[in-house]
Amino acid sequence: MNNTLIAIGRSKLLYDSIIYLKNSGYIFKAIITDKAYDEYDIKEGDFEKLAGDISAQFYLTNNLSSQNIKQLIIDENIDLAISANWKYIFDSSFLGLFKNGILNLHLGNLPDYKGNATANWAIINGETCIYANIHKMTIDLDAGDIISKAKIEIKGNTYIGDILDEVQKLAPILFEDSVKKIKNDSNYYLEKGEKKGLRCFPRLPEYSQINWNENGENIYRLIRASSRPYSGAFTFLDNKKVIIWRANIFTPDNLFLAVPGHIVEINKDSGSVFVACKDCFIEVTEIEVDMSIVKPASFLKSIRLRFCS
């Protein structure tokens, strides 16, 4: 069996999967990466060092049409590649270089949740689960046959970081399972891919500004979907930006009248504060102000304060 591979993409998901597959006996002839997003723990230099450690060629590029890359694939008879978090579409000429295709990790409930920020959108949309999928790449976005997948539950208190931690554990195992299946039978699939499906578009940092006129569930979902490793849901107090990292949803026993965004209670024991929204309260338990993580009650010391929507 041809046990040579190349890896294309970014992030710790791919980095850990390369190491895992290398330790399982696979040989990587090349690692191709591009500039990392700010939230990524693993940067270009980490991939370059890893390539040196495992005697693989290293390419820092967004151009896969390079003759050097193509020639390496041909000369080394590489029939399969793995990819994760590569932000460009693979064109047909590059896909055609691999007899057994390119196996890509995608987080989403395929055929829905194609595209970008799928886990963030899943939390915002109130999904109860999301799948980590290994699928074959095609020229159509996230439309290839699914080779292997695993379910990740999204509970009412699941944060985006929890989902990413879980997929971090699953990715190497899913890649190994998929590589074995395709090396054994290049036509294997678990589920046929589909071109049509819900498309997710990128979420910009400004989309995480809290609108306190929303209902509590929507605000709570936004906070959980925007939290670490992303830039966080935020609001303003007297033109000062306040990032809300952690919170809970709280339904008071009594009816209440309050303008959304108003601080309605300060709990000095726990350090949390309660903020009115359309239909309930949001208990804010961790905030960041001026690049410092503080207890909300140490910053918000009066119920005569209101966050701007």
C-alpha positions in Angstrom: 0.0 0.0 0.0 1.2 3.5 -0.9 1.5 5.2 2.5 2.7 8.6 1.3 0.5 11.7 1.9 0.7 15.5 1.8 -1.0 17.9 4.2 -2.7 21.1 3.1 -4.1 23.7 5.5 -3.8 25.4 8.8 -4.6 25.2 12.5 -3.8 22.8 15.3 -6.3 20.3 13.9 -4.1 19.6 10.9 -0.9 19.9 12.9 -2.0 17.2 15.4 -3.4 15.0 12.7 0.0 15.1 10.8 1.8 13.9 13.9 -0.8 11.3 14.7 -0.7 9.8 11.2 3.1 10.0 11.1 3.2 8.0 14.3 0.8 5.5 12.7 3.3 4.8 9.9 2.3 7.3 7.2 4.9 9.4 5.4 4.3 13.0 4.7 6.2 14.3 1.6 5.0 17.9 2.0 3.2 20.3 4.3 1.5 23.3 2.5 0.2 26.1 4.7 -0.8 29.8 4.6 -1.0 32.6 7.0 -2.8 31.6 10.2 -5.8 33.4 11.6 -5.1 35.3 14.9 -7.1 32.8 16.9 -5.0 29.9 15.8 -2.5 28.4 18.3 -0.4 26.9 15.5 1.3 29.4 13.2 3.3 29.1 9.9 6.6 28.6 11.8 5.2 25.7 13.7 4.4 23.9 10.5 7.8 24.7 9.0 9.5 23.2 12.1 7.3 20.1 11.9 8.1 19.7 8.2 11.8 19.8 9.1 11.3 17.3 11.9 9.6 14.7 9.6 11.7 15.4 6.5 8.8 16.9 4.5 9.0 19.7 2.0 7.5 22.9 3.3 5.5 25.5 1.3 4.1 28.7 2.6 1.7 29.8 -0.1 -1.8 30.3 -1.2 -1.0 29.2 -4.8 -1.3 25.5 -5.3 -0.7 25.8 -9.0 3.1 26.1 -8.3 5.0 23.8 -10.6 7.2 22.7 -7.7 4.2 21.4 -5.8 2.7 19.7 -8.8 6.0 18.1 -9.7 6.5 16.8 -6.2 3.1 15.1 -6.2 3.9 13.5 -9.5 7.4 12.4 -8.7 6.6 11.0 -5.3 3.4 9.2 -6.7 1.3 10.8 -4.0 -2.3 9.6 -4.5 -4.0 11.1 -1.4 -3.8 14.3 0.6 -5.4 15.5 3.8 -6.6 19.1 4.4 -8.1 21.3 7.1 -8.9 25.0 7.4 -7.6 25.7 3.9 -9.6 28.9 2.9 -9.4 28.5 -0.8 -11.3 26.3 -3.2 -9.3 23.5 -4.8 -9.5 23.8 -8.6 -10.1 20.7 -10.8 -6.6 20.6 -12.2 -5.1 20.3 -8.6 -7.7 17.8 -7.5 -6.9 15.7 -10.6 -3.4 15.2 -9.4 -4.5 12.8 -6.7 -5.8 9.4 -7.8 -7.6 8.9 -4.4 -8.5 12.6 -3.8 -8.1 15.1 -1.0 -9.7 14.3 2.4 -10.9 17.4 4.1 -12.1 17.9 7.7 -15.3 20.0 7.8 -17.3 20.9 10.9 -21.0 21.0 10.0 -24.2 19.0 9.6 -23.7 18.2 5.9 -25.2 18.7 3.5 -26.2 21.8 5.6 -23.7 24.1 7.3 -21.4 24.3 4.4 -18.8 27.2 4.4 -17.6 29.4 7.1 -18.0 29.8 10.9 -20.2 26.7 10.9 -19.9 25.9 14.6 -20.5 29.5 15.6 -23.6 29.6 13.4 -24.8 26.2 14.8 -24.8 27.6 18.4 -26.5 30.8 17.3 -29.1 28.8 15.4 -29.9 26.6 18.4 -28.7 23.3 16.9 -28.4 20.4 19.4 -25.4 18.8 17.6 -22.8 19.3 15.0 -20.7 16.7 13.1 -17.0 16.5 12.4 -16.8 15.1 8.9 -14.0 13.9 6.7 -15.2 14.3 3.1 -13.6 14.1 -0.3 -13.0 17.5 -1.8 -14.7 18.5 -5.0 -14.8 21.8 -7.0 -18.1 22.5 -5.2 -18.1 23.8 -1.7 -18.2 21.0 1.0 -20.1 18.8 -1.5 -17.9 15.7 -1.6 -18.8 12.2 -0.4 -18.5 11.8 3.4 -16.0 9.1 4.4 -16.2 9.3 8.2 -17.9 11.4 10.8 -18.5 11.9 14.5 -21.3 13.6 16.4 -20.6 16.5 18.8 -23.4 17.4 21.1 -24.3 21.1 21.6 -26.0 21.5 25.0 -27.7 24.6 26.4 -24.4 25.7 28.0 -21.9 24.6 25.3 -19.4 27.3 24.3 -17.7 27.5 21.0 -14.4 26.5 22.7 -16.0 23.3 23.9 -16.8 22.3 20.4 -13.4 23.1 19.1 -11.7 21.2 21.9 -13.8 18.1 21.0 -13.1 18.3 17.3 -9.4 18.7 18.2 -9.6 15.2 19.8 -11.6 13.7 17.0 -9.7 15.0 14.0 -6.6 12.7 14.0 -8.8 9.6 14.6 -11.2 10.5 11.8 -8.4 11.2 9.4 -6.7 7.9 10.1 -10.0 6.0 9.7 -10.7 7.8 6.4 -7.3 7.3 5.0 -7.4 3.6 5.8 -10.8 3.3 4.1 -9.8 5.1 0.9 -6.4 3.4 0.7 -8.3 0.1 0.8 -11.2 1.2 -1.5 -10.9 4.5 -3.4 -14.7 4.4 -4.1 -15.7 4.0 -0.5 -18.2 6.5 1.0 -20.3 6.6 4.2 -22.8 9.1 2.7 -23.0 10.6 -0.7 -22.2 14.3 -0.9 -24.7 16.9 -2.1 -24.2 20.3 -3.8 -27.3 21.9 -2.2 -27.5 22.8 1.4 -27.5 25.6 4.0 -24.5 27.9 3.3 -22.8 29.7 6.2 -20.9 32.9 5.5 -18.1 34.4 7.7 -18.8 36.2 10.9 -16.9 39.4 11.4 -16.0 40.6 14.9 -18.5 43.4 14.8 -21.4 40.9 14.5 -20.8 39.9 18.1 -22.1 43.2 19.5 -24.9 42.5 21.9 -28.4 43.9 21.2 -30.0 44.0 24.7 -33.4 44.4 23.0 -33.1 40.7 21.9 -34.6 37.9 24.0 -32.3 36.3 26.5 -31.8 33.0 24.6 -30.5 34.8 21.6 -28.1 36.9 23.6 -26.9 33.9 25.5 -26.3 32.0 22.3 -24.3 34.9 20.8 -22.1 35.1 23.9 -21.4 31.3 23.8 -20.8 31.4 20.0 -18.4 34.4 20.2 -16.3 33.4 23.2 -12.7 32.1 23.2 -10.8 31.5 21.0 -12.7 34.3 19.2 -12.8 38.0 20.0 -15.9 37.7 22.3 -19.4 39.2 22.5 -19.3 42.8 23.5 -21.2 45.8 24.6 -20.4 49.4 25.7 -20.7 51.4 28.9 -20.1 55.1 28.5 -18.2 54.4 25.3 -16.0 51.9 27.0 -15.9 48.5 25.3 -16.8 45.6 27.6 -16.2 42.0 26.4 -18.5 39.4 27.9 -16.7 36.0 28.0 -19.0 34.0 30.2 -22.6 34.3 31.2 -25.8 32.5 32.2 -29.4 33.0 31.3 -31.7 33.8 34.3 -35.5 34.0 34.5 -36.6 36.0 37.5 -39.5 34.8 39.7 -41.4 38.1 39.3 -42.4 40.2 36.3 -40.1 43.2 35.9 -39.9 46.6 34.2 -36.4 47.6 33.0 -34.9 49.1 29.9 -32.9 46.5 28.1 -29.2 46.7 29.0 -29.8 48.0 32.5 -27.9 46.6 35.4 -30.6 45.2 37.7 -28.6 43.3 40.3 -25.0 43.1 41.6 -23.9 39.9 43.4 -20.9 40.8 45.5 -20.4 37.2 46.7 -20.1 35.7 43.3 -18.9 38.8 41.5 -21.5 38.5 38.8 -24.0 41.1 37.7 -27.5 40.7 36.1 -28.5 42.6 33.0 -32.1 43.1 31.8 -32.9 42.1 28.2 -36.3 41.7 26.4 -37.7 38.9 28.4 -35.3 37.9 31.2 -31.9 38.6 32.8 -28.4 37.7 31.6 -26.1 36.9 34.5 -22.7 38.1 33.4 -19.9 36.2 35.2 -16.7 37.1 33.3 -15.8 40.3 31.5 -12.8 42.0 30.0 -12.2 45.7 30.2 -9.1 47.5 28.9 -7.4 44.1 28.2 -7.9 42.9 31.8 -10.1 40.0 32.9 -12.2 41.2 35.9 -15.2 40.2 37.9 -18.2 42.1 36.6 -19.1 43.3 40.1 -15.7 45.0 40.5 -16.4 47.1 37.4 -20.1 47.6 37.6 -20.9 48.9 41.1 -24.3 50.5 40.8 -27.7 49.5 39.5 -27.9 53.0 38.0 -25.9 51.9 35.0 -26.9 50.7 31.6 -25.1 49.0 28.7 -25.7 50.5 25.3 -27.4 48.3 22.7 
